Amino acid sequence: MPYRSFYTDLAGSTISASAINLRLNKFLKAFTRVLYLMGGVVLLSIILKLLHLPGGFVLFIFSMTAISFLFLLQTGISFVYVFSNAALAFLGAISSLTVGLSCITLVFLFQQWWGTSIMLFLTLPLLVLSLIFLAAFFISGRHRHMSHRKFLYFNILAPFLYLLVLCSAYYLYQGRREPEDTGRREDVQMALATLVV
């Protein structure tokens, strides 16, 4: 929302608020494109892991780390809207932080690293709280009369849907992994039995 006043930059020249908003919108569009591009790379890495193709592990760790960083960065970017829409700024910050931590937690789940239970303990309450805030925001009807709907839909709401896709992919991956783990345990038991005999 452009202001009628003018702001003075460090060089002393005056820049209208509409020009600042224009530059900000361009930055947010570029940032969102990078975010969605990295989201596609994450899905590609999961497919490689499911198919047990080489490079899947490295690409998965890299892409999930990168997209987690982007969501954590978006936590700070959300406060750009604090003057025009404080509720949107708060919602964007807590939602971005939640999705970023959730992506990190999914890395722990996929890789079965130590500390997975700690990450779940930290992330799940924040996830529930964020969903409650998001539902309350939509139920209140504030989204109908706001000028930043694209940020709300593409940078706040869509990442939760993307997170749902990642969770579904994890359960699919876990379902394919359990028979392999069972087979490996049986092979180990047979080998031990052979040694004993």
C-alpha positions as CSV (number, residue, x, y, z in Angstrom):
1,M,0.0,0.0,0.0
2,P,1.8,3.2,-1.2
3,Y,2.1,6.1,1.2
4,R,1.8,9.7,0.2
5,S,4.9,10.7,2.1
6,F,8.4,10.5,0.8
7,Y,11.4,8.7,2.3
8,T,15.0,9.9,2.2
9,D,17.7,7.4,1.5
10,L,21.3,7.4,2.7
11,A,22.4,9.5,-0.2
12,G,19.9,12.2,0.6
13,S,17.7,11.7,-2.5
14,T,13.9,11.3,-2.1
15,I,12.3,8.0,-3.1
16,S,8.5,7.6,-3.2
17,A,6.9,4.9,-1.2
18,S,5.4,3.5,-4.4
19,A,8.9,3.0,-5.8
20,I,9.9,1.2,-2.6
21,N,6.8,-1.0,-2.8
22,L,7.6,-1.8,-6.5
23,R,11.2,-2.9,-5.6
24,L,9.9,-4.9,-2.7
25,N,7.3,-6.7,-4.8
26,K,10.0,-7.5,-7.4
27,F,12.2,-9.0,-4.7
28,L,9.4,-11.0,-3.2
29,K,8.5,-12.4,-6.7
30,A,12.1,-13.4,-7.3
31,F,12.4,-14.9,-3.8
32,T,9.2,-16.9,-4.3
33,R,10.4,-18.3,-7.6
34,V,13.6,-19.5,-6.0
35,L,11.6,-21.0,-3.1
36,Y,9.3,-22.9,-5.5
37,L,12.3,-24.0,-7.7
38,M,14.0,-25.5,-4.6
39,G,10.8,-27.2,-3.7
40,G,10.9,-28.9,-7.1
41,V,14.4,-30.0,-6.4
42,V,13.4,-31.5,-3.1
43,L,10.6,-33.5,-4.8
44,L,13.1,-34.7,-7.4
45,S,15.6,-35.8,-4.7
46,I,12.8,-37.8,-2.9
47,I,12.0,-39.6,-6.2
48,L,15.7,-40.5,-6.6
49,K,15.7,-41.8,-3.0
50,L,12.5,-43.9,-3.6
51,L,14.1,-45.4,-6.8
52,H,17.5,-45.9,-5.0
53,L,19.2,-44.0,-7.7
54,P,22.7,-42.5,-7.1
55,G,22.9,-39.0,-6.0
56,G,19.5,-39.1,-4.2
57,F,21.0,-38.8,-0.7
58,V,23.3,-35.9,-1.4
59,L,20.7,-34.0,-3.4
60,F,18.1,-34.6,-0.7
61,I,20.3,-33.3,2.1
62,F,21.4,-30.2,0.1
63,S,17.9,-29.3,-1.2
64,M,16.2,-29.8,2.2
65,T,18.8,-27.7,3.9
66,A,18.5,-25.0,1.3
67,I,14.6,-24.9,1.4
68,S,14.7,-24.8,5.2
69,F,17.1,-21.9,5.1
70,L,14.8,-20.1,2.6
71,F,11.8,-20.5,4.9
72,L,13.8,-19.3,7.9
73,L,14.8,-16.3,5.8
74,Q,11.2,-15.7,4.9
75,T,10.5,-15.5,8.7
76,G,12.3,-12.2,8.6
77,I,11.0,-11.1,5.3
78,S,7.4,-11.4,6.6
79,F,8.0,-8.4,8.9
80,V,8.1,-6.2,5.9
81,Y,4.3,-6.1,6.2
82,V,4.3,-5.2,9.8
83,F,3.3,-1.6,9.1
84,S,0.6,-2.3,6.5
85,N,-0.8,-5.5,8.0
86,A,0.6,-6.6,11.4
87,A,-1.5,-9.8,11.5
88,L,-0.2,-10.9,8.1
89,A,3.4,-10.2,9.2
90,F,3.0,-12.2,12.4
91,L,1.2,-15.1,10.5
92,G,3.9,-15.1,7.8
93,A,6.7,-15.2,10.4
94,I,5.3,-18.0,12.6
95,S,4.2,-20.0,9.5
96,S,7.6,-19.7,7.8
97,L,9.4,-20.7,11.0
98,T,7.2,-23.7,11.4
99,V,7.6,-24.9,7.8
100,G,11.4,-24.4,8.0
101,L,11.7,-26.4,11.2
102,S,9.3,-29.1,9.8
103,C,11.6,-29.5,6.8
104,I,14.6,-30.0,9.0
105,T,12.6,-32.5,11.1
106,L,11.7,-34.4,7.9
107,V,15.4,-34.7,7.1
108,F,15.9,-36.4,10.5
109,L,12.9,-38.6,9.9
110,F,14.0,-39.7,6.4
111,Q,17.6,-40.4,7.5
112,Q,16.6,-41.8,10.9
113,W,19.2,-39.6,12.7
114,W,19.6,-39.4,16.4
115,G,17.6,-36.5,17.8
116,T,14.5,-37.1,15.7
117,S,12.3,-37.3,18.8
118,I,13.7,-34.0,20.0
119,M,13.0,-32.3,16.6
120,L,9.4,-33.7,16.7
121,F,8.9,-32.4,20.2
122,L,10.0,-28.9,19.1
123,T,8.2,-28.9,15.8
124,L,4.8,-30.5,16.4
125,P,3.4,-27.9,19.0
126,L,4.5,-25.1,16.8
127,L,2.9,-26.7,13.8
128,V,-0.4,-27.1,15.6
129,L,-0.2,-23.5,16.8
130,S,0.5,-22.2,13.3
131,L,-2.4,-24.1,11.8
132,I,-4.8,-22.7,14.5
133,F,-3.6,-19.1,13.7
134,L,-4.0,-19.8,10.0
135,A,-7.5,-21.2,10.4
136,A,-8.5,-18.3,12.7
137,F,-7.1,-15.8,10.1
138,F,-9.2,-17.2,7.3
139,I,-12.3,-17.7,9.5
140,S,-12.1,-14.0,10.6
141,G,-12.4,-13.0,6.9
142,R,-9.4,-10.7,7.0
143,H,-8.0,-12.2,3.8
144,R,-10.9,-10.9,1.8
145,H,-10.0,-7.2,2.3
146,M,-6.2,-7.3,2.1
147,S,-3.8,-6.1,-0.6
148,H,-1.2,-8.8,-0.1
149,R,-3.2,-11.9,-1.1
150,K,-0.4,-13.4,-3.2
151,F,2.0,-13.5,-0.3
152,L,-0.7,-15.1,1.9
153,Y,-1.6,-17.8,-0.7
154,F,1.8,-18.5,-2.3
155,N,4.2,-17.9,0.6
156,I,2.1,-18.9,3.6
157,L,-0.8,-21.3,2.6
158,A,0.9,-23.2,-0.2
159,P,4.0,-24.2,1.9
160,F,1.6,-26.0,4.3
161,L,0.2,-27.9,1.4
162,Y,3.7,-28.7,0.2
163,L,4.6,-29.9,3.7
164,L,1.6,-32.3,3.5
165,V,3.0,-33.6,0.2
166,L,6.4,-34.1,1.9
167,C,4.9,-36.0,4.8
168,S,3.0,-38.3,2.4
169,A,6.3,-38.9,0.6
170,Y,7.9,-39.8,3.9
171,Y,5.2,-42.4,4.7
172,L,5.6,-43.8,1.2
173,Y,9.3,-44.0,1.6
174,Q,9.0,-45.6,5.0
175,G,6.5,-48.2,3.6
176,R,9.1,-49.2,0.9
177,R,11.9,-49.2,3.4
178,E,10.3,-51.5,6.1
179,P,10.3,-54.7,3.9
180,E,14.0,-54.1,3.1
181,D,14.9,-53.6,6.8
182,T,12.9,-56.8,7.6
183,G,14.8,-58.7,4.9
184,R,18.1,-57.4,6.2
185,R,17.3,-58.5,9.7
186,E,16.4,-62.0,8.5
187,D,19.7,-62.2,6.5
188,V,21.6,-61.3,9.7
189,Q,19.7,-63.8,11.8
190,M,20.4,-66.6,9.2
191,A,24.1,-65.6,9.1
192,L,24.3,-65.8,12.9
193,A,22.5,-69.1,13.0
194,T,25.0,-70.5,10.4
195,L,27.9,-69.3,12.5
196,V,26.4,-71.0,15.6
197,V,25.9,-74.2,13.8
